[in-house]
Amino acid sequence: MINLIDLTSINFSLCFDVLTSKDNGSIMFAQATKQIWFNELAATYKLAWPIVLTQLLHTSLGATDVVMMGWLGPEFLAAGATATSYYFTFNVFGMGVVGAVAPLVAQAIGARNETEVRRSLRQGLWVALVLSVIIILFLFQSKYIFGYLGQSEKSIILSTGYLDYASWSVLPVLVLIAFRSFLSGHNDTKVILFITMLGFFLNFAGNYALMFGNWGMPRLELEGAGIATASVQFITTGLVIIYILANKKYRHYEIFVRFWRPDWAKFKEILRVGVPIGLTIMAEVGLFSAAIFLFGMLSIEETAAHAVALQIASITFMIPYGLSMATTVRVGLAYGAGDFAGVKYAGWVSILLALMIMSVTCSLFIFAPEIFVHLFLAENNINNTSSIAFAISYLAIAGVFQLSDGVQVVTASALRGLSDTKTPMVIAIIGYWVFGLPISYLLGFTFEMRGVGIWIGLAAGLTIAAIFLGARFIMRERLGLLKSLQQ
């Protein structure tokens, strides 16, 4: 961790030495400005690294499921990938909506308004409860939706078997997002990391026992994975709640005192800010979920390869995604405090960090994709030969859009820190669905590029979104996004 800060500091120093004049008495200004950048870098790093590791571990829960589904065979892996993509598409919508608690809490803390902090958390929990019911009911309709989308009967049976149990995890996941947003605003993120780490091991043990019938448990295959997923989410969320209630630091908020008293003004504010966030995230995740249904029109080997490549890309995406959560908090704190320059520093430090990190993953995906693919698909298994070749080609394309993916998620989160969510939502929908998905279909089927064409379309959608979101953050002052700070 320290080496990353040292390396980044060296790069920042070189930039300032080259770009900042030190003549005519400007050296003190240059040094002061450089110190501000370094201070913001240190603050962002301190807040972000536990969140990044938490997201990596959280994604590893899904990766563990995918790996173990692969142990059952390509047919189970393909069906499981379809189920988890469908589940995740709607779950992330709820996570995005409840995630509005993060900028609202950060802005309230920046403004030193504890009442607003409590109101935002409480109503965030209300929103989590309401959305959970809606999303769970929708997930239970997967059998009919998969049939309508042309999935095979065997795949539908396997997929719905997983979703019948995994769907119940939506409730604890959304509740956890509200509490995690509260803790992030207080720069208290390590506890989430430790609890998520525990959840990783519990999930592995649960899968090992229930999917394969070990330790005297019944062999439930994909249904066992669903049961393990839901059980672990309830346990980890419960531990976070216990931590907050037992911590003297948070007792004065009286989170659950008169909890059932409605606060419709704050409830509506969370929906106003959060629904566009949820739709933005859902637009991106939905693009990749739609892609897996396109793959379902190809072959099991190509679908399994897509599941592996997507899982690997999702793991590396958690680095800028975790960083983006810290970005929202840092920008929100500056915004709430009326710190005009702080918004700029917080946003640009995160953008530069994302570019540096994703440059590394980009290189690895392009020049050494087989290292990652073989973690999911055994090289010595003759049944995996085709899937391995497909996955390597898809992952190389994923390397190309690593930079775009990092920039778009961080800039979108910087804008969320300013409570700017509607226009980024429109940008995301246009980038992913007006351009990305049609290009995927056109290249994949019309031009018969199959899976490679689908992945090129995914890359195009992410790149278009990154360009326009980046431009919006750059023009934030001209567009009036800082108007409240200037008054």
C-alpha positions as CSV (number, residue, x, y, z in Angstrom):
1,M,0.0,0.0,0.0
2,I,2.8,2.4,0.9
3,N,4.6,1.7,-2.3
4,L,1.5,2.8,-4.3
5,I,1.5,6.1,-2.6
6,D,5.2,6.6,-3.1
7,L,5.0,5.7,-6.8
8,T,2.0,8.0,-7.3
9,S,3.7,10.8,-5.4
10,I,6.7,10.5,-7.7
11,N,4.5,10.8,-10.8
12,F,2.7,13.8,-9.3
13,S,6.1,15.5,-8.5
14,L,7.3,15.0,-12.1
15,C,4.1,16.6,-13.4
16,F,4.5,19.6,-11.2
17,D,8.2,20.0,-11.9
18,V,7.5,20.1,-15.6
19,L,4.3,22.1,-15.7
20,T,4.8,24.6,-12.9
21,S,7.1,27.6,-13.4
22,K,9.4,28.3,-10.5
23,D,10.5,31.7,-11.7
24,N,9.3,35.2,-10.6
25,G,8.6,34.1,-7.0
26,S,6.0,31.4,-8.0
27,I,7.9,28.6,-6.2
28,M,6.0,29.0,-3.0
29,F,2.7,28.8,-4.8
30,A,3.8,25.7,-6.7
31,Q,4.9,24.0,-3.5
32,A,1.6,24.9,-1.8
33,T,-0.4,23.6,-4.7
34,K,1.6,20.4,-4.9
35,Q,1.0,19.9,-1.2
36,I,-2.8,20.2,-1.7
37,W,-2.7,17.5,-4.4
38,F,-0.7,15.2,-2.1
39,N,-3.0,15.8,0.8
40,E,-6.0,14.9,-1.3
41,L,-4.2,11.9,-2.7
42,A,-3.4,10.7,0.8
43,A,-7.0,11.3,2.0
44,T,-8.5,9.5,-1.0
45,Y,-6.1,6.6,-0.6
46,K,-6.9,6.2,3.1
47,L,-10.6,6.2,2.5
48,A,-10.5,4.1,-0.7
49,W,-8.2,1.2,0.0
50,P,-10.5,-0.7,2.4
51,I,-13.4,0.0,0.1
52,V,-11.4,-1.4,-2.9
53,L,-10.4,-4.5,-1.0
54,T,-14.0,-4.9,0.2
55,Q,-15.3,-4.7,-3.4
56,L,-12.7,-7.2,-4.5
57,L,-13.7,-9.6,-1.8
58,H,-17.4,-9.1,-2.5
59,T,-16.8,-9.8,-6.2
60,S,-14.8,-12.8,-5.1
61,L,-17.9,-14.2,-3.6
62,G,-19.4,-14.2,-7.1
63,A,-16.2,-15.4,-8.6
64,T,-16.2,-18.3,-6.1
65,D,-19.6,-19.3,-7.3
66,V,-18.5,-19.1,-10.9
67,V,-15.4,-21.2,-10.3
68,M,-17.4,-23.9,-8.5
69,M,-20.1,-23.8,-11.1
70,G,-17.4,-24.5,-13.6
71,W,-16.4,-27.6,-11.5
72,L,-19.9,-28.9,-12.1
73,G,-19.4,-28.6,-15.9
74,P,-19.9,-26.1,-18.8
75,E,-23.7,-26.5,-18.8
76,F,-24.0,-25.6,-15.1
77,L,-21.5,-22.7,-15.6
78,A,-23.5,-21.3,-18.5
79,A,-26.8,-21.6,-16.6
80,G,-25.3,-20.1,-13.5
81,A,-23.8,-17.2,-15.4
82,T,-27.2,-16.4,-16.9
83,A,-28.9,-16.5,-13.5
84,T,-26.2,-14.4,-11.7
85,S,-26.3,-11.8,-14.5
86,Y,-30.1,-11.5,-14.3
87,Y,-29.9,-11.3,-10.5
88,F,-27.1,-8.7,-10.5
89,T,-28.8,-6.5,-13.1
90,F,-31.8,-5.8,-10.8
91,N,-29.8,-5.9,-7.6
92,V,-27.4,-3.2,-8.7
93,F,-30.4,-1.0,-9.5
94,G,-31.4,-1.2,-5.8
95,M,-27.8,-0.7,-4.7
96,G,-27.5,2.4,-6.8
97,V,-30.8,3.9,-5.4
98,V,-29.8,3.2,-1.8
99,G,-26.3,4.4,-2.7
100,A,-27.7,7.9,-2.7
101,V,-27.2,7.8,1.0
102,A,-23.4,8.2,0.4
103,P,-23.4,11.7,-1.2
104,L,-26.2,12.9,1.1
105,V,-24.4,11.7,4.2
106,A,-21.1,13.1,3.0
107,Q,-22.6,16.5,2.2
108,A,-24.3,16.6,5.6
109,I,-21.1,15.7,7.4
110,G,-19.2,18.4,5.4
111,A,-21.9,20.9,6.5
112,R,-21.7,19.6,10.1
113,N,-25.4,18.8,10.1
114,E,-25.9,15.6,12.2
115,T,-29.6,15.7,11.9
116,E,-29.4,15.4,8.1
117,V,-27.0,12.5,8.5
118,R,-29.5,10.6,10.6
119,R,-32.4,11.4,8.3
120,S,-30.5,10.2,5.2
121,L,-29.5,6.9,6.8
122,R,-32.9,6.2,8.2
123,Q,-34.8,6.9,5.0
124,G,-32.1,5.0,3.1
125,L,-33.1,2.0,5.1
126,W,-36.7,2.6,4.3
127,V,-35.9,2.7,0.6
128,A,-33.9,-0.5,1.0
129,L,-36.8,-2.3,2.5
130,V,-39.3,-1.2,-0.1
131,L,-37.0,-1.9,-3.1
132,S,-36.1,-5.3,-1.7
133,V,-39.7,-6.5,-1.9
134,I,-40.2,-5.2,-5.4
135,I,-36.9,-6.7,-6.7
136,I,-37.4,-10.1,-5.1
137,L,-40.9,-10.4,-6.6
138,F,-39.4,-9.6,-10.0
139,L,-36.6,-12.1,-9.7
140,F,-39.1,-14.8,-8.9
141,Q,-40.5,-14.3,-12.5
142,S,-37.2,-15.4,-14.0
143,K,-38.7,-18.7,-15.4
144,Y,-41.1,-16.9,-17.7
145,I,-38.5,-14.2,-18.7
146,F,-35.8,-16.7,-19.6
147,G,-38.3,-18.7,-21.7
148,Y,-39.3,-15.5,-23.5
149,L,-35.7,-14.8,-24.2
150,G,-35.2,-18.1,-25.9
151,Q,-33.1,-19.9,-23.3
152,S,-33.1,-23.8,-23.3
153,E,-35.4,-25.7,-21.0
154,K,-32.5,-27.3,-19.1
155,S,-30.8,-23.9,-18.7
156,I,-34.0,-22.4,-17.3
157,I,-34.4,-25.2,-14.7
158,L,-30.8,-24.8,-13.5
159,S,-31.0,-21.0,-13.5
160,T,-34.2,-20.7,-11.6
161,G,-33.0,-23.2,-9.1
162,Y,-30.3,-20.8,-8.1
163,L,-32.5,-17.7,-8.2
164,D,-35.2,-19.3,-6.0
165,Y,-32.8,-19.0,-3.0
166,A,-30.3,-16.3,-4.0
167,S,-33.0,-13.7,-4.6
168,W,-33.6,-13.5,-0.8
169,S,-30.1,-11.9,-0.4
170,V,-31.4,-8.7,-2.0
171,L,-32.8,-7.5,1.4
172,P,-29.5,-7.7,3.4
173,V,-27.5,-6.4,0.5
174,L,-29.5,-3.2,0.2
175,V,-29.5,-2.7,3.9
176,L,-25.8,-3.1,4.0
177,I,-25.3,-0.5,1.2
178,A,-27.1,2.1,3.4
179,F,-25.0,1.3,6.4
180,R,-21.8,1.2,4.4
181,S,-22.6,4.6,2.9
182,F,-23.0,5.9,6.5
183,L,-19.7,4.4,7.6
184,S,-17.8,5.7,4.5
185,G,-18.9,9.2,5.3
186,H,-17.3,8.8,8.7
187,N,-14.1,7.4,7.1
188,D,-14.8,4.1,8.9
189,T,-14.4,1.5,6.2
190,K,-12.1,-1.2,7.6
191,V,-14.8,-3.0,9.5
192,I,-16.7,-3.6,6.3
193,L,-13.5,-5.1,4.8
194,F,-13.0,-7.5,7.7
195,I,-16.6,-8.6,7.7
196,T,-16.6,-9.1,4.0
197,M,-13.4,-11.2,4.4
198,L,-15.3,-13.4,6.8
199,G,-18.2,-13.7,4.3
200,F,-15.8,-14.8,1.6
201,F,-14.7,-17.9,3.6
202,L,-18.2,-18.6,4.8
203,N,-19.4,-18.5,1.1
204,F,-16.7,-20.9,0.0
205,A,-17.5,-23.3,2.8
206,G,-21.2,-23.1,2.1
207,N,-20.7,-23.8,-1.6
208,Y,-18.3,-26.7,-0.9
209,A,-20.9,-28.3,1.4
210,L,-24.1,-27.6,-0.4
211,M,-23.2,-27.7,-4.1
212,F,-21.2,-30.9,-3.9
213,G,-22.7,-32.7,-0.9
214,N,-19.7,-32.6,1.3
215,W,-19.5,-32.8,5.1
216,G,-22.7,-34.8,5.2
217,M,-24.8,-32.2,3.4
218,P,-27.1,-32.9,0.4
219,R,-25.7,-32.3,-3.1
220,L,-27.9,-29.3,-4.3
221,E,-25.6,-28.0,-7.1
222,L,-26.8,-24.5,-8.2
223,E,-29.5,-24.5,-5.6
224,G,-26.8,-24.9,-3.0
225,A,-24.9,-21.9,-4.3
226,G,-28.1,-19.8,-4.0
227,I,-28.6,-20.9,-0.4
228,A,-25.0,-20.1,0.5
229,T,-25.2,-16.7,-1.1
230,A,-28.4,-15.6,0.8
231,S,-27.2,-17.0,4.1
232,V,-23.8,-15.2,3.9
233,Q,-25.4,-11.9,3.1
234,F,-27.7,-12.1,6.1
235,I,-24.8,-12.9,8.4
236,T,-22.5,-10.2,7.2
237,T,-25.2,-7.5,7.2
238,G,-26.2,-8.5,10.7
239,L,-22.5,-8.1,11.9
240,V,-22.3,-4.6,10.4
241,I,-25.5,-3.6,12.2
242,I,-24.2,-5.0,15.5
243,Y,-20.9,-3.1,15.1
244,I,-22.7,0.3,14.5
245,L,-25.1,-0.2,17.4
246,A,-22.3,-1.2,19.8
247,N,-20.0,1.7,18.7
248,K,-20.1,4.7,21.1
249,K,-19.1,6.9,18.2
250,Y,-22.5,6.5,16.5
251,R,-24.8,6.2,19.5
252,H,-25.7,9.9,19.5
253,Y,-27.3,9.4,16.0
254,E,-30.0,7.2,17.6
255,I,-30.5,5.5,14.3
256,F,-33.4,3.2,15.3
257,V,-35.1,5.6,17.7
258,R,-38.6,6.3,16.3
259,F,-37.4,4.5,13.2
260,W,-40.9,3.8,11.9
261,R,-41.8,7.5,11.9
262,P,-42.1,8.5,8.2
263,D,-39.9,11.3,6.8
264,W,-41.4,11.6,3.3
265,A,-39.3,14.6,2.3
266,K,-36.0,12.8,2.8
267,F,-37.5,9.6,1.4
268,K,-38.3,11.4,-1.9
269,E,-34.9,13.1,-1.9
270,I,-33.2,9.8,-1.8
271,L,-35.4,8.5,-4.6
272,R,-34.7,11.7,-6.6
273,V,-31.0,11.4,-6.3
274,G,-30.8,7.6,-6.2
275,V,-33.1,6.4,-9.0
276,P,-30.9,8.0,-11.7
277,I,-27.9,6.4,-10.0
278,G,-29.6,3.0,-10.0
279,L,-30.6,3.4,-13.6
280,T,-27.1,4.5,-14.6
281,I,-25.5,1.4,-13.0
282,M,-28.3,-0.8,-14.2
283,A,-27.7,0.4,-17.7
284,E,-24.1,-0.7,-17.7
285,V,-24.8,-4.0,-15.9
286,G,-27.8,-4.6,-18.1
287,L,-25.6,-4.2,-21.2
288,F,-23.4,-7.1,-20.1
289,S,-26.5,-9.1,-19.0
290,A,-28.0,-8.5,-22.4
291,A,-24.7,-9.7,-23.9
292,I,-25.0,-13.0,-22.1
293,F,-28.4,-13.6,-23.6
294,L,-26.9,-12.8,-27.0
295,F,-24.2,-15.4,-26.2
296,G,-27.1,-17.8,-25.3
297,M,-28.0,-17.7,-29.0
298,L,-24.5,-19.0,-29.9
299,S,-23.0,-22.0,-28.1
300,I,-22.5,-23.3,-24.6
301,E,-18.7,-23.1,-25.0
302,E,-18.9,-19.4,-26.1
303,T,-21.3,-18.6,-23.3
304,A,-19.1,-20.3,-20.7
305,A,-16.1,-18.4,-22.1
306,H,-18.0,-15.1,-21.9
307,A,-18.9,-15.9,-18.3
308,V,-15.2,-16.4,-17.4
309,A,-14.0,-13.3,-19.2
310,L,-16.8,-11.2,-17.7
311,Q,-16.0,-12.5,-14.2
312,I,-12.3,-11.6,-14.6
313,A,-13.1,-8.1,-16.0
314,S,-15.6,-7.6,-13.2
315,I,-12.9,-8.4,-10.6
316,T,-10.5,-5.8,-11.9
317,F,-13.4,-3.3,-12.3
318,M,-13.9,-3.4,-8.6
319,I,-10.7,-1.4,-8.1
320,P,-11.9,1.8,-9.8
321,Y,-15.5,1.0,-8.6
322,G,-14.2,1.0,-5.0
323,L,-12.2,4.1,-5.7
324,S,-15.3,5.7,-7.1
325,M,-17.2,5.2,-3.8
326,A,-14.4,7.1,-2.1
327,T,-14.7,9.8,-4.8
328,T,-18.3,10.4,-4.1
329,V,-17.6,10.9,-0.4
330,R,-14.6,13.1,-1.0
331,V,-16.4,15.3,-3.6
332,G,-19.5,15.3,-1.4
333,L,-17.6,16.4,1.7
334,A,-16.0,19.3,-0.3
335,Y,-19.4,20.2,-1.8
336,G,-21.1,20.2,1.5
337,A,-18.4,22.4,3.1
338,G,-18.6,24.9,0.2
339,D,-15.0,24.1,-0.9
340,F,-14.9,25.0,-4.6
341,A,-11.3,23.9,-5.1
342,G,-11.7,20.7,-3.1
343,V,-14.2,19.4,-5.6
344,K,-11.6,19.8,-8.3
345,Y,-8.8,18.1,-6.4
346,A,-11.0,15.2,-5.2
347,G,-12.3,14.5,-8.7
348,W,-9.0,14.7,-10.6
349,V,-7.0,12.7,-8.1
350,S,-9.5,9.9,-8.5
351,I,-9.5,10.1,-12.3
352,L,-5.7,10.0,-12.4
353,L,-5.5,7.1,-10.0
354,A,-8.1,5.2,-12.0
355,L,-6.1,5.7,-15.2
356,M,-2.8,4.6,-13.6
357,I,-4.4,1.4,-12.1
358,M,-6.4,0.4,-15.2
359,S,-3.3,0.9,-17.4
360,V,-1.8,-2.1,-15.5
361,T,-4.8,-4.3,-15.9
362,C,-5.1,-3.3,-19.6
363,S,-1.6,-4.5,-20.2
364,L,-2.1,-7.8,-18.4
365,F,-5.3,-8.6,-20.2
366,I,-3.8,-7.9,-23.6
367,F,-0.4,-9.6,-23.2
368,A,-1.1,-12.4,-20.6
369,P,-4.8,-13.2,-20.6
370,E,-4.2,-17.0,-20.3
371,I,-2.9,-16.5,-16.7
372,F,-6.4,-15.4,-15.6
373,V,-8.5,-17.7,-17.8
374,H,-6.7,-20.8,-16.4
375,L,-7.8,-19.9,-12.9
376,F,-11.4,-20.6,-14.0
377,L,-11.0,-23.2,-16.7
378,A,-8.6,-26.1,-16.2
379,E,-6.1,-26.3,-19.0
380,N,-5.8,-30.1,-18.8
381,N,-9.5,-30.7,-19.2
382,I,-10.2,-31.4,-22.9
383,N,-13.8,-30.2,-22.5
384,N,-12.5,-26.7,-21.8
385,T,-10.3,-26.3,-24.9
386,S,-12.8,-24.3,-27.0
387,S,-14.0,-22.2,-24.0
388,I,-10.4,-21.3,-23.0
389,A,-9.6,-20.1,-26.6
390,F,-12.8,-18.0,-26.7
391,A,-12.2,-16.6,-23.2
392,I,-8.6,-15.5,-24.1
393,S,-9.8,-13.6,-27.1
394,Y,-12.6,-11.9,-25.2
395,L,-10.3,-10.9,-22.4
396,A,-7.9,-9.3,-24.8
397,I,-10.7,-7.0,-26.0
398,A,-11.7,-6.4,-22.3
399,G,-8.2,-5.0,-21.9
400,V,-8.8,-2.3,-24.4
401,F,-11.8,-0.9,-22.5
402,Q,-10.2,-1.0,-19.1
403,L,-9.2,2.6,-19.3
404,S,-12.7,3.7,-20.5
405,D,-14.3,1.6,-17.7
406,G,-12.2,3.2,-15.0
407,V,-12.8,6.8,-16.2
408,Q,-16.5,6.4,-16.7
409,V,-17.2,5.0,-13.2
410,V,-15.0,7.5,-11.4
411,T,-16.3,10.6,-13.2
412,A,-19.9,9.4,-12.8
413,S,-19.3,9.1,-9.0
414,A,-17.6,12.5,-8.9
415,L,-20.8,14.0,-10.4
416,R,-22.9,12.1,-7.8
417,G,-20.9,13.8,-5.1
418,L,-22.4,17.0,-6.5
419,S,-25.9,15.4,-6.6
420,D,-25.7,15.5,-10.4
421,T,-27.3,12.2,-11.4
422,K,-30.0,12.7,-14.1
423,T,-27.8,13.8,-17.0
424,P,-25.1,11.1,-16.2
425,M,-28.0,8.6,-16.4
426,V,-29.0,9.8,-19.8
427,I,-25.4,9.6,-21.0
428,A,-25.1,6.1,-19.7
429,I,-28.3,4.8,-21.3
430,I,-27.3,6.4,-24.7
431,G,-23.7,5.1,-24.5
432,Y,-24.6,1.6,-23.5
433,W,-28.0,0.9,-25.2
434,V,-28.2,3.3,-28.2
435,F,-24.6,2.5,-29.2
436,G,-23.1,-0.4,-27.3
437,L,-25.8,-3.1,-27.6
438,P,-26.7,-2.4,-31.3
439,I,-23.0,-2.5,-32.2
440,S,-22.7,-5.8,-30.3
441,Y,-25.6,-7.3,-32.2
442,L,-24.5,-5.9,-35.6
443,L,-20.9,-7.1,-35.3
444,G,-21.8,-10.4,-33.6
445,F,-24.6,-11.6,-35.9
446,T,-24.9,-9.4,-39.0
447,F,-21.2,-9.4,-39.6
448,E,-20.9,-12.9,-38.1
449,M,-18.0,-12.0,-35.7
450,R,-19.9,-13.9,-33.0
451,G,-18.5,-13.4,-29.5
452,V,-15.6,-11.1,-30.5
453,G,-18.1,-8.8,-32.2
454,I,-20.3,-8.7,-29.1
455,W,-17.3,-7.7,-26.9
456,I,-16.2,-5.0,-29.3
457,G,-19.7,-3.5,-28.9
458,L,-19.4,-3.6,-25.1
459,A,-16.1,-1.7,-25.4
460,A,-17.6,0.9,-27.7
461,G,-20.5,1.6,-25.3
462,L,-18.1,2.1,-22.3
463,T,-15.8,4.4,-24.3
464,I,-18.6,6.6,-25.5
465,A,-20.0,7.0,-21.9
466,A,-16.5,7.7,-20.6
467,I,-15.9,10.5,-23.1
468,F,-19.2,12.3,-22.3
469,L,-19.1,11.8,-18.5
470,G,-15.5,13.1,-18.4
471,A,-16.5,16.1,-20.5
472,R,-19.3,16.9,-18.1
473,F,-17.1,16.8,-15.0
474,I,-14.5,19.1,-16.8
475,M,-17.3,21.6,-17.6
476,R,-19.0,21.3,-14.2
477,E,-18.6,25.1,-13.5
478,R,-19.8,26.2,-16.9
479,L,-22.8,23.8,-16.6
480,G,-23.8,25.3,-13.3
481,L,-23.1,22.2,-11.3
482,L,-21.3,24.2,-8.6
483,K,-23.9,27.0,-8.5
484,S,-24.7,26.4,-4.9
485,L,-21.0,26.8,-4.0
486,Q,-20.7,30.1,-5.8
487,Q,-23.7,31.7,-4.1
